[in-house]
């Protein structure tokens, strides 16, 4: 039994698994572990030369492996290599198409959990203004987030595309993502103390959240399902939530008791009037 120490990310597992696969090292002979690692365990395998060409695998497997690798379950590295072995040396080329297979089903469950976590990160990251670059004039923002899984690299492209016009950093305990207007890069994780405190943008978030809160459509269980309480501590609008919920019935009652306002006539619009005339003319021609 050989111990393989890798960094806790997909790229490290992929590179190591490729060499093992080329040397036809079966899953039963490997104990996978991740963390900081010890160089001597790494170098023992890295120095070996593959005895045969590495079999190719589909892009579908690589996508699944990249997603499952972000899960925190310590079994993921061994199970991913077992799937890889079965797809190649095991001759099970269509394995991923069998959702009843226990290995496939477990990896799919990990992928779903990672996908949900990415969705929550996209929804609940809140940036705070920390400064302005003296040379470029670009505003600089920082956010703190605590993901359930190691999803920073998978979630970061969304923020790069959406907030390309500002410099930002997203700090997490595992890893931090940064965008400087030209490149997306990553640094080691930090503690909560490294994140900034409240700023003026928090007041804007609270004003916005208060304005869009609709007590008539409130469903507490559904809201808590979409916005679990574990995320509240890092949301500037969180202090408002319980008060808005407790006042919702009163607000709905007041809305019901308010007299209906008269409907204002539609403003004159030349384009809309021409469309109405064309519609009336077409209706008359059809009669």
Secondary structure, DSSP 8 states (H G I E B T S, - for coil): -EEEEE-SSHHHHHHHHHHHHHTT--GGGEEEEESS--HHHHHHHHTS--SS------HHHHHHHHHHTTS--TTHHHHHHHHHHHHTTT--TTGGG-TTSHHHHHHHHHHHHHHHHHHHHHHH---EEEEE-TTT--EEEEEE---SSS-HHHHHHHHHHHTTTSEEEEE-SSEEEEE-SS-EEEEE---GGGS----HHHHHHHHHHHHH--GGG--HHHHHHHS-GGGGGG-TTHHHHHHHHHTHHHHHHHHHHS-----------HHHHHHHHHHHHHHHHH-
